[in-house]
Amino acid sequence: MNTQKKKFPILKMLALFMMLVVLPAGSWYYLKQGYEYRKASLDKLQELGTAPSFSFVNYDSTIINSEDLEGNVVIAGVFDYKNGLEEDLKAKIGKLFTQFNRREEFYMIVHLNGVSDSTVQQVGETLVEDYNFEFPERFYLTSGTTEFAWNTYKIPASKEELNSKNMLVLIDAKQEVRNYYNLNDEEEIKLLVHHVTIVLPKKQEKDIIIKRDTEK
């Protein structure tokens, strides 16, 4: 009986220790880790100059101008097509777009290096269908060149790197180039996703209007 009575104060002390020391310390650690990750991520979110104007024909034959994208966040990339678009690359493109395609301010542009108009149309339609894009009007696919990647998106990569790394550029709502990412690197994809969430315009909460009985 006495032994059992002694156990209760010990258990209470342990519970109190958990509540007052262990849990706060754990919370502080995770908050600190989150803060440090966000700080490191923000440090990599640069301002690399305004994206130049451009115009191109989309896979659905519509004309798209850079002016049409003002006020929106854009992910864009110029990819080597070779004899087809690799399944892994298609999956990454599809996943990135579907992750943010519910946001009206988000667009994605895919340029295929040196392909015909018929190929552009076929690949665009296939991607939209295979990944069931909810808002395909914000997904653009067109032809492109290495020079386009250098001159328009200012992607800092050699021709060989562009063909092997599948580089992406992030452009914010002010048309400012913020960073470049290697789509073949999982850590850089995570960083890109985090950066998109940061630069997307904050949603404005609708004002709550309370009507008086006479106004209902």
N, C-alpha and C positions, 0 to 999 in steps of 0.2 A: 504493500500500500504506500509506504513512504517512498519507495523507489519510483512508483508511478507519479507521485506528487512532484518529485524532483524533476521528472521529465518535462512536465508542462512549462515551468519557468525557462528551461533550456530551449524548448521549441519556440516559446514566445520571444526569447532573446534572438534566436536565429531569424525568426520572421521579421522582427524589428530591424535587425542588421540588414536583411535583404531589402526592406523598404527604404531605409534611411541611407544605406551606403551602396549596395550592389546595383540596385536599379537606377539610382541617379547617376552613378559612375558609368553604367552601360549606356544610358541615354546620352550623357555628355560625349562619350566616345563616338557614338554613331552620328550625333549632330556635328561633331568636329570633323569626322570623316566626310560627311556630306558637304560641309562648308569648304573643306580643302579641295574636294573634287570640283565643286562649282567654281571656286576661285581659279583653279588650274584650267578649267574649261573656258572661263571667261577670258583668261590671259591669251588663249589661242584664238579667240574671236576678234580678228583684226579688222582694220579698215584699209583696204588695198586699192582704193580708187573706184571711181564710178564706172559701171559697165557701159561699154560703147553701144550705140544704136545698132539695131540689126533688123532684118526682115527676111522671112523665109516661107516656103509653102509647106503646110502641115500635111500629114499622111492622108487626111480627108479632103485635100485640095483647097482648104481655106488658107488665106494669107494672114500671117501673124507678124506684127511689128512689136519692137521692144516697148513702144509707147503704150501698147495694150496691156502691158504687165506692170506698169507703174502703180505703186501702192501695194504690190504683192510680193511675197517671198518666193524665190525661184531656186530650184536645184537643177543644174544643167550639166551635161557631159557629152563628150565626143568619143565614141567607141569604135574600135576596129571591128568591121563586120566579118572579114575573112570569107568563109563559105557558109556562114550562118551566124546567128546570135547564140552564143553558148547558153545552155539551160541554166547554169549557175548564175550567169549575168542576168538573164531574163527574170529569174526568181528574185534576185536582189532588187532589180528595178521595180518589179511588181510589189514587193513587200514595202519598199520605201514610199511608193506613191500611195498605196492603200492605207498606210499608217497615218497619213495626214490629209487624205483627199476629201475628208468631210469639212475641212477648213476652207472657206471661200477664198482666203488670201494666199492659198498655197498652189503653186504650179510646178510642173516638172517638164523639162525639155530634154529629149534624147536625140542626139545627132549620130547617124551611122556614117562612118567614114567611107566615102567614095562608092555609093550605091545608086542604082537606078530608081526612078520615080515609082515604078511598079513594085520594086522590092520594098521601098519605104511604105507604100500603102499596105502591102501584105503583112509586114512585120507589125505595123501600127495596129491594124485590125486584129491580128492574132493576140498581141499583148493585152489589148482591151478586153477581148473575149475570154482569154485563158484565165486572167486574174480578176474578171468580173468587176472592172472599175465602176464605181457608183457615179462618178462625175468625170467621164472621159473628156469633157470639154475643157478640162484643165490639165490634160496630158497631151503633150505635143511630141511628135516624132517626125524627123526630117533628115535629109542628108547633111553631111558636113565634111570638113577636111581638117588635116593637121594644122594648116595655116589658120583656119577659123578658130580652132582651139587656142592657138597662140595669140592671134590678133584681136579676137572679140572677147574671149573669156580670160585672156592673159594667163593661161594655165602654165605654171613654171615646170615644164617637163620636156624632155627630149622626145623625138619621134618614137624611139624604142620604148620609152617609159609610158607614153600615151597609149601605145598598142598593148602593153603588158599590164599596166596598173589600173586601167579604167578609172581615170581621174574625174572627180566631180567638183563643181564650183557652187558655192552658196552665195546668192545675191539677196540682200534684204529689201524691205519695202521702199527704201529710199534709193534703190538701184545701186547700192554700194556693195562691192565684192568683199565678202567677209572672211572666206577661207577656202582652201582646197583640200580634197580628201581622196584617199586611195580606196576604191570600192572593194578591193581584194583584201583589205585589212579590217578585221572585225572590230578592233579597237577604234579605228578611224570612223567606221560606220556608226558606232555608238556615240562618238563625239559629234558627228554630223547630226544625228537625231536630237541630241541634247541642244546643239546650237540652233536647230530649227525651232525647237520649243521656246528658246530664248528670244529669237528675233521675230517670231510671229506676233502680229499686233494683239495686244490684250483685248479680250472680249469685254465690251461695255455692258454692265448690268442695266437692264431696263428699269426706269424709274417706276416705283410702285405708286399708283394713283388711287387714293381712297375716295370714292364718290359718296357724297351725302345722299340720304334717302330721297331727297327731292330731285337729284340728278340721275338716279338709277332708271 
